[in-house]
Each structure stands twice: as structure tokens, then as C-alpha cells.
Amino acid sequence: MLYCFGMLAPTEWMAAINQAFRRLPAEQARRFRARRTPVARKHRMIMYDDRGAERVIDVQYRPWLVTDAQRRFFHRACLTLKSALARIVPLYLANPRVRQVVPLEPAEADWFWHIVGGVAQTPQTVFDRLDSTATFAHDRWAEEFWFLEPNCVGIGGVHYIPATAGTVHELIAPWLRRTLPDLRLDFQDDIRDLLLGALQAHARGIGRRRLHVAFLEDQSERCGTAEFEHVAAYFRRRGVRAVATDPRHLRVKRGEICARDFPVDVFYRDTEITEFLDLARDGVPMDVVREAFRRNQVVSSIAGEFDHKSAWELFTSPVFNRHFTPVQRALFAKHVLWTRLLWERTTTDPVGRAVDLAAYVRRHRTTLTIKPNREYGGAGVTFGHATAQREWERALAAALRRPGTAVVQRTARVHAEPFPHIDARGRVTLEPLYAVTGFAATPRGLAVLGRSSSRAVVNVSRGGGLIAVFRQKK
């Protein structure tokens, strides 16, 4: 059966796709279900558990559709927020109050000061993913979203975003063309090309004439996501010499930093300085890694270490307003969550009143969330609205016993929307799933990562899935 809808909004198209799935004959639905994992495996939608066993990442059957107007809006918002994040290193160097809000561990601070020498390196290139509650299947998409946190080192999705789109396109695009012939899809900006452009610009900025890229990560254990080998292969297909390597393979030869015998111009890293320090404590030499940072041959540069959740305090506290532009402050007011690093002190609440922070957090449990400041993967998050008062106070007390290791943040609404689910008998139901977005923005373009989960903490490492994102063509 054909459905002719003409030009619909993304919300209407996504509802139409859901309904088309609901009308699927059971036999065809079972074929989709049977093919989804093999197609995802073909596109290397693979991650590894703590024992090194493969897991195929769950991919939603129904994609997100994004209009050019939506892309322009979020691109501008992300570039504005990135320009504010770029202020943190010079502010950290000059302002002790900033150093309180985005604290580095002592050994980490030693690395930082050794690398920068008291003056911010230029260029500071950070290839980041800005996580948010933005979705595209409701009419107030431009008003009802919040930026949750920055991720600046080895961001997840550089392989998985295009692989998710490839999986869904292969699985359902032929059927969609027959079922919804007026629907036009196009692939979004390729995040791998955005990364390549950032590395090319950084190489030029530090005076390198060529571009040899090394993707740097600890390769001693296979666990978690696995992207670097695939991205390195993509770069090679684009004519760029690229390898994936381990810190143990680095050395200096005739003045050049090399991965084994491969001379490297720019590293793209998956490792934070605290993780390099852990490797050093295990006996892995770090002298060449430190030298690569000192020469500014690493992306994300040292500024990537300030992807603390508490960076949002710099943007939502009146103490720091004067350091940011009116355009940046307008974005903070509308789309950056009130956040405070937790320790016993006086600060301002979301409306600017002076409050005792611990007492405020105890009283306003239902509107607040406590999170580790620098952990990732959704671990250790306590939602006040889903927690009894006694448990909430225990979480607060634990955070206060380790000042500066956790943040309290205004709780943002995470949207839930219906996605098709196919059971073993071929029955199709619409299951409500929470969905969040990660944006990777550069001046060249915007890539969007969609994540879904049955739980409000939406993270692939905690069993969540991915949503393919396509541009809606006119």
C-alpha cells in the first residue's frame, strides 16, 4: 500500500514511518528483525564488554529526520557554546576562582603547567560532542532543549554515527521508498570529514606541511567502544596516511615523534591526562606523550581537559558573566542547565539568590540531579525526583565528603518518543523510549548523534541504542 503525504514536517514524517511499521505484515516484520543484527554487524556496529566479548549495538528501525532549518539553528547554538568553552583555558590561567570551579588533580595540573608554561598554546583545537536533550519529533524543538555537558576527548560516535545511518539506510530505505514515495532522505554531514577538517586546520596552525595522523589510545585491553581502526581506515580511503596506535609505541626519531616507524604530524587522542597518568603508574613511559602535548601535536589539545560538567557553573553563575559576550549569555540563559560544583559554600540559586549550597540541595531534591563531575557513561547519576529523601541526602553527603568531585544540576526533561519494536512473532508495537542528542560542530558543518534508552540515563555503554539521523530533503 502507498501513502502519499506531500511535504510534511519531520514530526509528521516520523509519525508516518511509525504507522507504516504498524501496518507491516508479520512475515515482512520478521525479516526486518532477522536482518537488523547482521546488517549492523556488517557496518561494524560493535562494542566490547569488560571481558572482551562483542556486543552488537542496538539500532532503532525508525530514524530521526532533521530539516535544514533545524540544522542551522543547532549549528549556531553549538558554535556559540564552543566559543564560550574556548575561554576556559585563558580564564583558568588568570583567575583562581575559575581554577576552583574546574579543578585539576595535582599530578594532572603538573602536566598542564608543564605543557602550557603559563601561556595558552595556539591553536587550541578541541573536537567535541555537546550532549543535549534536543530531539526533533516535537513541535517545540527550538525552545525545549538543554545542553547537558561537554565531551571533549575521544568523543564517541565518529565511526558509529555514519555506521548507524548506513545500517538503517540498507535495512529500510528500499521499503520506505515504496511505502512513502514522497519521503526524501539524505545523509547528514559526515563526522569523519568534520574531524579530518579539524585535524588539517590544526596541522596548518602548528606549521606542519603534511598530515600524518595517529589515533592514540590504550590498546592493551579490548573493552567499550571500538572506533579508531575504522576511522583510520576511512582516512586512508580519503588519501590521508593514518594509523591507530598505543602510547607504548611512541618514540622520537631524528626530532620527529613517531608511532613505531610512522612519523606523526597530529595525534587524535582517546585518553585523558588522568588516564595517561594511570598508565605511567603502571610503568608505561609517558615522556613522548608529554612532548607531543608540549609541541601542540595533540587533538583535542590541552583545553580538552576542561570538559568538566562544572564548566556549566562558569556559564550560569553571575560571578563570571563579564567574561562572556551578550550572545553567549543569552544562550546560557535559555539552554544551559544551572550547575554547581559541590562543596560546602555559599553560591547563587537558579534565580540569582545567595544560598547555602548544601542546604539548597537538600530542600530542592525533586528539581535537581547529582552527577560525578568527570565520569562518563552515565555512572553515578542520582535523580532527585526518582530518589527518596534519605537516599538523596546520602548521595549529597558522599559528594560533600569528596569536595569538587560531583556537581548538582537542575534536572532537565528528557523527551520520550515512540519507536517501532518487532517481537519474535513479527508483531509491531510502538515503544516509548527516552532520547537524547550529541552534536559535533565545526565551522564546516554539524553531525548529530541520536541515542535512545528505556531509562532516563541514556547511554550506549549502559545498554542504550542509537538512532540514525538523516536530513529531510525538500
N, C-alpha and C positions, 0 to 999 in steps of 0.2 A: 504494500500500500504506500502511496506517495502522499507527503504532506507539503503543501505549498504555502509558505508563510510570508513571502515577500521579505522586506527589510525589517527585521526585528531587533530590539535591543538585546545586549548579551544576556540579561536576566531572562528574557523570553525565549531566546535560543536554548539556554541551558535547561529551562523547564521543558522545551520541546524535545530535547535529546532524552531527558529523563522519561518522558511519556512514550517516546519511541521504544526505549528499552522495556518499559512496562508492557508493550504490545508484542514483544518478541515471542515467536513460537518457542516452546520449550526446547525443541531439538536444536534450534539455532543458538539459544541462550547457553545450552550445554557446550556447544562448540566454542563460543567465546570463552567460557570458563576454562575449558580444556586447553585452549591455545594461550591464555594470558601468561602463565608462568614460562612456557617455552619461549615465547616471543620476548618476554622481559629478560630471560637468561641470554638470549641471542644478542640483546642490546647491552649486556653486561650490567644489568641492574642487580648487582651482587654486593653484599656486605658480609662481614665475618663476625661470629660470636666470640666470646672470650676464649674458647677452645680452638679457634681457627676454622670452625665449620662454616660452610657457605649458607647464607640465607638470601633468598630472592626477595627483593624489596617489593612490598605491595604497591600496586599502581591502580588508581581509580579508573574505571571504564570511561566515565564522563569527564571531559576536560573543562578547564576554565577558558572562556573567551574574553579577550580584552580588546577594547576599541583603541584607536589611535589617540582619541581624546583622553582616555584613562591613562594610556602610556605617557603622554606628555605631562599630565598632572603629576603622576608619581615620579617621573624623571626629575621634574623641577624640585619637588619636595625632597627627594633623596640627595640631589646635588647641594641643596641648601643645608641639609643636615650634615653632609660630608664637609662642607666648608667650615661649619662650626667645630666638628671633630678635629679638623686640621689645626685649630687654635690651641689644642690641649698641650702639645709639646712646648711651644714658647711660653704658655702660661705656667706650665709645670716648672720650667727653668727659672721663672721670675717671681713666682708667687707661692709662699709657704702654705697658704690656705688651700691652694689647688693641690699641693702635694699631700695634704690631709685627706682630700676627697677621692683622689685616685692614687692610693698608696702603692708603692713597690716594696716587695720584700727586700731586706738588706742586701743579700747577695745579688738579687736582680737589679737593685739600684746601683751596685758597683759596676755591673755590666753597662747599664745605661750611661752613667757618668764617664766611664772609660770610652764609650763609643762616641758620645756627642761632645765631650770635652767642654761642656758649658755653653756651647753654641749649637743651635739646631742645624742638623745637616740639611742640605738642599740638593736635589729634591727629596721630599719625604713622600714616597709612593705607598699608599695603602689600598689594597684591593680588598674591599669589604663586602659584607652582606648585612643589610639593615633589616632586622626582623620586625614584623608588624602584625597587627590584627586585620590588615586590609584584606578584603575579598571583593569579588566582582559580581556576585549574584544577588545583590540587593540594591535598591534604588538610591540609598544614601551613602554610597561607597566613598564619596569625597569628604564627607563630614564625619562619619562614624568609623574612624580608624585611629590607632595609636601606634607609634613606634615603641617596640618593647625593649630592644637592646641592640648594640652593635656587635658584629663578629668580624674580626679584622685579620686573623691569622689562619691560613689554610682553610678557607671557608668551604663548607660542604655544598656540593651542587655543581661544580664546574664540569664534571662528567655527567652527573645524574640529571640535570635539567634537560639537556638535549637528548639524553637516553630515554627519559620518561616520555618526551614528546615523540620520539621515534617509535617507542613501544606502542603508544596509543594510536598513532597515525597508522602503523601497519595493522593493528588489530581491528580498528573500527572504521577507518576512513573510507574504505570501499563501500561498506554498508551504509555509512552516513550519506555518501554521495547519491546512493539510490533512494534512500529514505527521506532525506531532507535536501532535495536538489538545489534549493536556493541558498543553502548554507555555504559560505566560503571561508576556508581556513588558510592561515599562513603561519609558518614558523616565526617565532619571535626572534629578537636579536640573539645571536649565539654567544653565550657567556664565555666560551673558549676564545672567541675572537676579541671580546672586550678585554680579557686577561692578556692576550697577546699584544693588543694595542698598548695596554698599560706598561707591559714589560719593554716594548720597543721605545716608548717615550722615556722610561726610566734609564734605559741604556744610553739613549742620546743625552739625557740630562747629566749623566756622570762621565760623559766623554768617550763612551765605547762605540767604535765604528761598526762592529758586527753585533750579532745577537746569538750567542750560545746560551741556552737555558738549561739549568739543572733544577729539577723538582726535588726538594730536600725534605726527607722525613726519616724517622727511625724505622728501619726495615727489619729489626730483629724479631718482631712478633707480628703475626697476621691477625689483626682484630679490628673491628669497627668498619668504617667505610674504606673503599679502595678505589681511588680515582686517579692518582698521579700517573700510573703507567699508561692509562687510556688517554689522558690529556697530553702526555709527552708524545704518544703515537700520533695524535691529531696534529700537533705542532709539526712533527716530521712530515706528515702529509701536506702541510702548508709550506714546506720548504725551509723550515726552521730547524736547525740542529738542536736536539733536546734529549735529555736523559732523565730518568728518575734515579736518585742516589741516596746514600745514607751518610750521616756525619762522619762515620768511621772511614769513609772512602776519600775524604778531602785531604789535600796536601798542596804545598806551594812549590811550583817548579818554574825556575827561571823568572821569578817575580809574578807568575800567574797562578791564581787559585784554580785548582783542577779537581775534578771528580775522577779519581784514578788518573787516566791519561787524557781526559777530556777537559780542555780549558774552558772555564765558565765566565761568562760576562755578567749574568744576572741569575740569582737564585730565587725561586719561588718556594716559600717555606710552609710546612705544615706543623711547625713546632714553635711553641712559645719559649721565652728565655728560661722560665722556671723549669720547663721540660729539658732544655739543654743542660741546665744545672743538675737535674736528676741524673742525666746521662754521665755528666762529669763525675758525680759522686760514685757512679758505677765503674769508673775507670776509663771512660771514653774521652780521649783528648778533645778539647774544645778550642784550642788556640786558633785553628784555621777558621772556625766558625766566627769567633770574635773578630778576626781580621777581616772576614767578609763583611761583617756589620760595619767595622770601622771604615772600610773603603766604600761603604754605602752600595754594596752589590746585592743587597737582600731586599726582596719584596714579599710581604709587607715590611717596610722599613721599621726602624725602632718605634715609630709612632704607633705601630700596631699593638704594642704592649698596653696601650691605654684603652683597650676595648672593654673596660670595666662597665658593669651595669651602673655603677655610681657616677659614670660620666654624665648621666642624665641629671644628677644633682647640680652640676655646673650650669645646666640649661634651665633648671626650674627653681633655682634659688636667687632671690633678688640681690644677694651678695655679689654675684658675678655678672649681673645684667650688663654693666658698662663695657664688658669685653666682647659683646656680640652686637650685630647690626640690627636695626629695626625689622628687617625681613626675617632674619633668623629668629628673633624673639617672638615674632608673630607665629612662626611655625611651631616654636616650643609651646606656646600657649594653647594652640589648637590640637597638637598631635604628639607631644612628648609627655610621658607619664611623670607626675610628681614622684620623685625618688630621693631617698636619703640613705647615706651610708650609716650603719647602725653602730653607735656608741653612745654612752651617757652624755648628753649635751642638750643645749637649747638651740632650736632652729626655728624655721617657719613652716607652717602647715600649708596645705594647698591653696588657701586664700590669703596667705601672707601674714598670718598672725604668729607672734612668738609663742612657742610651746616647748614644754619639756618633751623631748622626742620619745623616750621610753613610755612615759605616761600617755602620750597621744596614741602610740601604737597599741597599748593595752586597751584603750577605750574605743578604738575605731576598728576593731578586728574585722567586721563584715565588709569593709571597703578596702582592705589592704592585703598585700601578699608579701611574705618574707622569702628572699631568694639568696643563695650564695652569690657573692659579688663576682666571682671569676670562674665558677664552674660552668660547664656546658652539658648538653644532653638532657636537660630537664630534671637533673637530680637535685634533691634537697629543697624543692619548692613547696611552701606551705600556703595554701589559700585560706584566708581568714574566714570567708563565708562558708567554707566546707569543713571547718575545724571547730571543735568545742573550745570554750574559753580557756579551760585548764590546759589543753594541748597547745593552744595558741601562746599562752604565757610561758610554757616550757620551751617552745621554739624561740620566743623572744629572749628568754634567759640564756639559752645556749648561744645565741648570736652575741649577746652582750658580754658573755664570758670571753669571747674572742673578738675584741673591738676591731671594726674595719674589715671583717671577713664576709659580712652579709649586708644586704640592703633591704629596706622596706619600700614598697612601691604601691602606688594606687592600683587597684585591680582593674584591669581593662576587660570589657566584654569580648569574649572570643565567639565569633559567629559560628553557628551550626547550620548546615545546609544539607539537603538530601542528595545522596549519591546512589546509583544503582548497585544492588547486591544480587548476585546469582548463586543460588544454592545448588547442591549436587543433583537435584531433580530438575533443574532448569527453571525454577520459579524465580521471578524477578520481583524484588521489593525495593523500596526507596528507604535507605537507612540514613538517619541524621548523623553527620559527623562534624566534629569541630574542625575548622580550617584556619590556617594562618599563612602568611606570605613572607618570603625573604626577597629583598630587592638587591641586585648588584648593579650599580650605576657608575658609569664613567661619562665624560663628555661625549663619547661616541655612541652611547646607547644605554639601554636598560634591559636586564634579564630578570625574569620573575620565577621564583621557586614557590610552588604550591605544596603544602603539607597538610595531611589530614590524620585524624585520630578519633577514636571513640571516647578519649579522655581529654580534659581541658588542657593538660600539658601535652602539646603536640610536638612530637619529636620522633624521627625515624629510628634512632637508637633505642627508643623505648617502645618499639613495635608499631609506630605510625607508618603511614604510607605517603606516596607522592601523587600530585595532581599535575597532569600535563597542562601546559599553558600555550594557547595559540592566539595569534592576532585575528580579530574578526575583520575580514576584508569587505569593502563596500562593493 
